[in-house]
Amino acid sequence: MIDKIRFPSLVVATFILVPYLSAPALAEEPEHHEELHSNYLALFIGLTSEDRRESGLALGIEYEYRLNRSFGIGVLAEHTFGDVDTTVYAMPFAYHSGRWKAYVGPGIEDGDLGNESLWRVGAEYAFEVGRWEVSPQLDIDFIDGDTALVLGVTIGKGF
């Protein structure tokens, strides 16, 4: 199980190493009509299912570092408000194909009932609205034999 000490350490190590490993990949990318930003920051708002967590409003923040046009690695923190408050921390690995993004990654669910390790699997589709990106998304969290569905939208910007 990923605990509260090892997970933040893994996140910090990732953000130290990834820019050094991916710099040549970004420099070799061919010209494309869309500008590729190495960093992407977004706010999330959504709803969770009633199976694992109490249904309720979910708010979060996401960051992704793009390794190249196809792959990225990120971190997220998402809190679900309800009878049982829970916070999910995850580190998804993303695959981009045009405006589609699919991702999977390990994480933890920290709530009133304790900590559990989880795997988040999800997909989203990006719409450009000016300089912003609005992306409806669907996530499935697999936690100790249970699942939680999260449906929402991210509003973010590359830089």
Secondary structure, DSSP 8 states (H G I E B T S, - for coil): ---TTHHHHHHHHHHHHHHHHHHHHHHT----SS---SEEEEEEEEEE-SSSS-S-EEEEEEEEEESSSSEEEEEEEEEE-SSS-EEEEE--EEEEETTEEEEEEEEEEEETTEEEEEEEEEEEE-EEETTEEEEEEEEEEEETTEEEEEEEEEEEEE-
